[in-house]
């Protein structure tokens, strides 16, 4: 499939194929007023959950944030469930909240409770930068999106607009570092999708007037290389060969020259270690290497990631990488393994129809057009796991900057309008 052409068509349709113009209904105007009245409360709620550390590996902190949201959903008559993960997965679990009914579209609203900032991070608290911007660990990615979901549903509930609607809220506890195996960590999310018609993801917004109709998938790869340990004076001779580090360099350079190129395909070696001995902890990402400049390297490892727009693109890249790894320098051997993480959220006509509906909501609210965002500029997210089962739209969360860094900010001025947009969109979908 020509994804560049497909993306261009989606962008064109999102601009040109708009639903007939309409004004906000009486019920929608009441929704807007309710959200305006509760915006300060929403921001205070965001500050509260940001100040609870919920790094993915801090299982108790993730669950504590989940319990705060659990109580809030129960207050609006959602049935909640905390789903524990097996202890050996070293992950906290997931919060699900549900209201049941038969009216309109059945919705799945997706967020996550964890952040990249673990307990030892110096970046821990919500602090105002000015009257509209706050430094907030995970405030943008993505506790702000979770708050938008909650306060949109609170507004709908308080106006009696959730009657006979099926809405499932799924807040995972390990989006930033997905628990393995995936058939356990994403089992409940996928089952919820199979009971739904539409999934809306509230990951970080890429801009007030963009939403995500496609995301690249993500997988990991690990390269293990062995050479012959010997005095460096013998390197390159028939008996000693090239050593593990030269072989590793050959492989990585061939990846760059021969695998790189297809649109939306990227791969990155994130860590490399080599020498006489290496000791790498896959859980923490920390390790040690020992070697000497006068000793031919005996071993090397590389850990990396691979991003792709389709399963076909992923498999083609993997096959090329395997072929390269198999062509070893003298007296060396190498093997590569792959670990699936996130599938691709492929652009579809159904996703584009959802974008058109969101665009219409935004226009009716006087917030301007909403266009499809370039999937090459987005990372993977939980929405990708359900994209094969339902129409999806993502990137509906808060705006900010510096996600995954100690400079992460959240733009508080946009939360009210984004919550209005979400509430009206949900209202229209459950009344179709």
Buried (B, 14 or more C-beta within 10 A) or exposed (E): EEBEEBBEBBBEBBEEEBBEEEEBBEBBEBBBEBBBEBBEEBBEBBBBBBBBBBBBBBBEBBBBBBBBBBEBBEEBEBEBEBBEBEEEBBBBBBBBBBBEEEEBBBBBBBBBBBBBBBEEBEBBEBBEEEEEBBBBBBBBBBBBBBBBBBBBBBBBBBBEBBEEBBBBBBBBBBBBBBBBEBEEBBBBBBBBBEEBBBBBBBBBBBEBBBBBBBBBBBBBBBBBBBBBBBEEEBBEEEEBBBBBBBBBBBBBEBBEEEBEEEEBBBBEBEEBBBBBBBEBEEEEEEBEBEBEEEBBBBBBBBBBBBBBBBEEBBEBBBEBBEEBBEEBBBBBBBEBEBBBBBBBBBBBEBBBBBBBBBBBBBBBBEBEEBBBBBBBEBBBBBBBBBBBBBBBBBBBBBBBEEBBEEEBBBBBEBBBBBBBBBBBBBBBBBEE
